Amino acid sequence: MKTYLFEKTGSTNNELKRMIEEGAAFNGDACVALSQEGGRGRLGRSFFSPEGGIYVSVYVEPDMPPEQIPVVSAIAAVQVCRALDSVGIKAGIKWINDLYLGGKKLGGILCEGIVDKEMHIKGAVIGVGLNCFPEGTRFPPELSDIAVGVPMVDEKREELRQALISELRAIGDGTAPDWYLYYRDRSVVLDKRIKVIPNGREPYFATVRDIEVSGTLTVETDSGEYVTLGSGEISIRPEDGTF
């Protein structure tokens, strides 16, 4: 398994996907950048990626049926938390795979499926961005109230980067420990009131009642209806409604 290092790139996910398409990257290979010019989150959103942060993508081909590949997003959140644990940072998980610390976003994960010539899903590129910056790095004003950074010296940042690559590779080689109980334990939404933002429908408020082993979220709406969420977004910010 190889690790490719870039001083600067548009997106580590894009770089790794390009190498996979060219037949130059395989299960367990990783792409690391010291900064990104086009960091991406879910739904095509930009991801603040200044020099000195942690930007890693790993390609995995987990031994699971194709229909279970979406669960990789939740497993990845657990593996990232395990890596953070190794350097003394106890992060929480906001469904499905945002990393939180002290009520603010510490980082995000973008999983993108990789298909074969018959258009069957064969694996996933897992991209991780963590706000672990050199001392003095500042967020732009629009992010300062919702994101959190952890100042880190170069040596500790490299330790975390290597732990992150190792933990994500474990998803592809079958050595990752069971994720489900850990995920529930680190959830910052279980039993909490949230705002549900479905794809193409009006938002509504609900309380999270359970997290399923499939990675879906079971919520109870204010009218008492139980709904299973497999996609869409949720918000835990008080300014987004009455909590």
N, C-alpha and C positions, 0 to 999 in steps of 0.2 A: 504494500500500500504506500502510495506516494503523497507528499504534501507539496503543493505549488505555492510559492510566496510571491506576491505582487506588492510593490511599494504603493501603487495607486491603481485602482481599476474602476470601471463603471459599476459593476456589481459582481460579487463573488459567485452568486448563483448563475449569472449569465456566462461567466468565464468557464465554470465547471460544466454547464450544459453544452457549451460549444465543444469542449474537449471530449465529452461523452459522444456527441454526434460525430466527431472526427475519429472516433475509435482510439482516443489517446488517454481516456480516463475510465477507471473500472471501480467495482465495488470496494468501498473503503477509502478511495482517493479523496483528498481534501484540497481546498483552495482557500488561501489566507490573504487578506489585504490589510495594509496599515491604514489605508483610508479609501473611501469610495466616493465617486462623483455622482453615481446614480443608484444609491442604496434604495431598495424597495421593500415595502411591507405588503400586507394583504390589501386586496382591492386596488392595487396599483399605486398605493400611497408612497410618497417619498419617505426615506428613513435618514435622519440626521446622522452623518457618518464622518465626523472630523478626523484629522490625523491623530493616531494614538489610541483609537478605540479598538474593540475586538470585533472583527468581521470574518466569519468562518463559514464555509459551505462544505458539506461532506455528502458524497454519493453513497447510498445504501441500497442493497437488494435484499430486504428481509425475507426470511423463509416463512411467508404467510400467503394465504389466498389473496388474489388481486382485490377482492371486494373489501378486504380488511386494511388495505394500504392507507386509507384516511386516518386510521388509528395512529399511524406513525407521527402525526402532528402532536398528539397527546404524549406519546412515548418520548418524543424529542424534548418536550418541556421538562419531563422528569429527568432526563439525562443531563440537560443543561443545569438544572437545579443541583444535581449530584456534583457536577463540575464546580459550581459555585460553592457548594458545601466544602469542597476540598481546600478552598482558600479562605474559609471562615465567613462566607456570606450566605445567610439563610433567606432565600427568596421564596415568594409565593407565586402561585399560578392563577392567572385570570383566564377563564375558558376562552379559546381552547388552549392557547399556548403563549400568551404574553407573560413576561416575567415582571413581578412587582416587588418593591421594597419600600416599606414605610408608606404604603398607600399610593405610590407613584410608580410609573413604568420604568423599569431598569433595562429592559430589552425586549426584543421580539424575535419570532421565528417564522420563516416563510418556507413551507414545504411545497415542492413542485414535482408532480409525477413525471416519470420518464417511460415512454412507450416503445415497444419494439416495432418491427416492420408490419406486423399484423395488427398494430394499434392496441396491443394488450399492455397493461401497466406492468412493468418489470422492476421498477424501483422508484426511488425518490431522491431528489436533491434537497437537503435540509440546510437552509441558510440561517445563520444566527448573528444578530447584532447586539452587543452589550455595551452599555454606557460606562465602561471602565476606562477612564481617561487619565492622562497626565494631570498633575495638579495645575489648577488655573483654567482648565477648559470650561467654557460657559455655553449654556444652551441659548438659542435664540429666544426672544421674548415670548413668542407664541407657545413655546414648550416648557418654559421655566416652572409653570404651576402644575404640570402633569407628568413631567419626566424627572428622574433622579439619576445622578451619576455617582460613581464610587471612585475617588481618586486612587490611582495605583502607580507605583514605581514600575519601571520597565521589567525588572526581574519577576515581580509577582504577576504582572500582566502576561508574560510569556508562560509562566507556570499555569495560569488559568487557561490560556489558549491551548496548551498541550493537553490539559485535562479535558477540555471541551472536545477536542478532536477524538481523543480516546473513548470518551463516553458515547459520542455519536457513532463511531465505528462499531461499537458493541451492538448497535441495532442491526447492522448488516451482517455481522458474523455470528449472531445468535447468542451472545454472551451477556446481553443486557438483562439485569434482574427484572422480576415482575414489577410492572409500573403502576398498577391500579391503586393499591392501598396508599402508596407514596403520593400519587396524584391527588387523591381525596384529602390526605393529610395536609398537603400544601395548598389546597384550593383556597382562594380568597373570596369565592362567591357562594360556596355551599351554605345553605340556610340564610342567605343574604337577599335583600331586596335589590332588584336590578331593573334596568330599562332594556327591553328587548327591541332590537332594530332589525326586523326581518328583511330579507331581500325583496324589494318591490312592494312592501306593504307598510301600513302605518305602525309606528312604534307603540309599545304598550309596556305597562309595569307588571312585574311578577316577582315571586319569591322562588329561589332555587331550592328544589326539594331533593334532587339526587343527581349523581353523575354516573352514567352507565358504563359498563366495561367496553361498550362499543365506542365510547368517547362522546356520546350524545348527552345533552343536558335535559333534565326533566324539571319544568317550572310549573308553578301554580299561579295563574293570573288572579287579578284582584276580584274577578267574578267567580273564582273557585274552579275554573277549568284547568285541567292538567294538559300541558303541551310538551312534546318532545322536540328539542332543537338539535338539528344536525348541521345547520349552517346559519349564516347571518352573523350579527354582532350583538354584543351586550355592552352596557355601560354601567360602571359602578360609581360614577362621579355624581356627587350631590347636586352640582349645578345643572345636571341634565334632567332634573325632576325632583319631586318630593320623596325623600328617602327617610 
